[in-house]
Amino acid sequence: MYGLSAADLDIQARARSFADELIPFEEQAEAAGGELPGDLADKHRERAQELGLFATNMPAALGGGGCTALQQVLVQEQVGRVTNALGWVAATPPSWLPGVATEDQIERYVRPAIRGDKEECYAITEEGAGSDVSAITSTARRDGDHYLLNGVKWHVTSYNTASYAFFQARLPDGEHAMFFVDLPSPGVRVVRTPAYTHSISHHHPVVAFESVRVPACNLVGAEGEGMTFAYEWFRFERLMVAARCLGAAQRLVAEMTSFAAGRHQGGRPIIEHGLVAGMLADSITELFAARALTYETARGIDAEADPKISHAQCSMAKLYGSEMAGRVADRAVQVFGGRGYMRENVAERFYRELRVERIWEGTSEVQRMIIAAQLAKRGPEVLA
């Protein structure tokens, strides 16, 4: 099914096995606000590395997995079956970075990230600039052999575990630039760490960068290229969001089908009641459609399709996949009834966790704008 090769099936099986190892720790993490003991989290990361599930998107020449886009989707789909972001230990450092990083940056940031010695976070979003990164007001000004960075960033995911940040800013001429900022650094401070709907160990604080001085060698690429890197990151991560939503929906369909087959009302299993059967049928049908869309998009990337077409199709995959998973989670809570409202139930956790998939890395509304723009330029025959 889906035309997977032997190599595809192998990495999929390894990822599925790893997800099955993580699932028993979900309730422990939920009870502790998403946290697991540090030594246990380290063991999970080491296990991901042992199974070849770490840095799958990075070149083999640098120590990464060198996997195809489809194989990366297969891995993220499986870790998406696990709540509380426990599967994030199967990390994917920025896939665009090796192509633009200097040798010095590769040694200081890329190789350590591939080894798992360093972790990145993205300081891009601002209070008035979310999905529209062109509205960023943070600034970068050249000062001799350094740049001075200023700005306040919101939702800096994984800041609490990161070794460095990618800081996006405007130059005096209005062009964008991106910089490596080591963490901690003088002038970088957490303004506050809001509580979010989900319970995961990766915090999303508001972070102020106040006259942060970074060496010119920390510029990513060239001045004026910052938006290019941001869009590359969005394209990749939108596809991975879609993949993780597939895994979440797969887990939910399996769990609620099993429950509906064993739960009796009116003298028969509730799976035989038409309204429940309809929810299950809709869920598996939408999952099949979302998976076909996501896999085909990944295959297009592997075949080196036009990046603008792939960008639009990644938006299509994220849009449909995230909204599909949200509908499945809502149905799952309904099928489980009162049990589905208990935090010990996987449906309750996913109901909360999947909501953000329609927001981060570009809202559903922004994805529709991207898709419609490409449709107007290229026509339906090209995109579908």
Buried (B, 14 or more C-beta within 10 A) or exposed (E): EBEBEEEBEBBBEBBBEBBEBBBEBBBBBBEEEBBBEEEEBEEBBEBBBEBBBBBBBBBEEBBBBBBBBBBBBBBBBBBBBBBBBBBBBBBBBBBBBBEBBBEEBBEBBBBBBBBBEBBBBBBBBBEEBBBEBEEBEBBBBBEEEBBBBBBBBBBBBBBBBBBBBBBBBBBEEEBBBBBBBBBEBEBBBEEEBEEBEBBBBBBBBBBBBEEBBBBEEBBBBEBEBBBBBBBBBBBBBBBBBBBBBBBBBBBBBEBBBEBBEEBEEEEEBBBBBEEBBEBBEBBBEBBEEBBEBBBBBBBBBBEEBEEBBBBBBBBBBBBBBBBBBBBBBBBBBBBBEEBBEEEEBBBBBBBBBBBBBBBBBBBBEBBEBBBEEBBEEBEEEBBE
